[in-house]
């Protein structure tokens, strides 16, 4: 009988240990999955342009743009702006957005996302057909204070637009309430397209 009394606590202790250890094993895969760009180290942020999904037929009169996202806004500049913004590998721009229009004009689109809040910053650069630049400028909003370009807020998203030579660059984000919120990043993009 004494032997049984010693065995029962040992069995209970082993069962409890096994139960506790099994709680440490994940039962479902990480829904986000491995993502090498989810880092705040500016030296490890990828510089390749994301692979966007086309939203329409590319304009054959536009000039294709081949500039990496890390050249439009350097990893250090984005880190200085806010270290929580990380470059996504790919995204699909919303229909009717400046980024969607840039894809149709054979441009480059990039999205940085705040890993804490989920707020995004979309950056696009395109060289539309020359006849379309005047229409884009006419609809770009008011002249911006703080940089040579335009700024407007619609639907809770601020959009800065810059025109340089044949390039059209846009930066859109719910984080941009006024032109000054985007001015440092606009300066980076403007320098990249000169």
Phi, psi and omega in degrees: 000321180296324178297318179296321181295329178282328182287321183300311178299324179294319178295319179296317180296317178294320179296317180295320179297316179296321179295316179296318180294324180292337178288342181275348182271124179295138180263344180230149177291155177300121183296335179279328181078174179292135181219100183294346179272355180277076179212151178259007177282111184296340180286338183257006180285130183294151179250000179285145178289142177294163178262089182285158175269129181295139181255354181196189179279128179299142178283116182292342180275348179283155177264124180300143179247133180230076178237130180288150180302322179290345174272330178290313175225116183295151177305323180292320179297319178291321177299317178295324178296310177191116184294351180276350180274126183237142180287128177275151179291323180200161174197163177249115180295150176293142177302137179085355180278161176302324179295321178295320178294325179294322178296318179296333178266021178061035181265191181246138175231144181221145176230129170253141181232138177285117184291345178267310186261341184083358178293140183245159171234118178258131179237133177222148175222132179216162172238082182293169175306139184309323181293344182268344182297319180297319179294321178295318178296319182297333182255013186279347182107199182275156176302135184277146172267123178111343176203161182277090182180205186229156179213140177209152175242129177216131178061031179081007179241126176271137180232123174260138179229138181229139177239128181217115185060234177265003182275147172234118181242140178228148173228120183234136179194146170294345178281350180263100178271331178212168186303323182296335179295332183257353193301320181294319180287325176299318180300321178298311182294317180299321178293328181287335184256005179286000000 
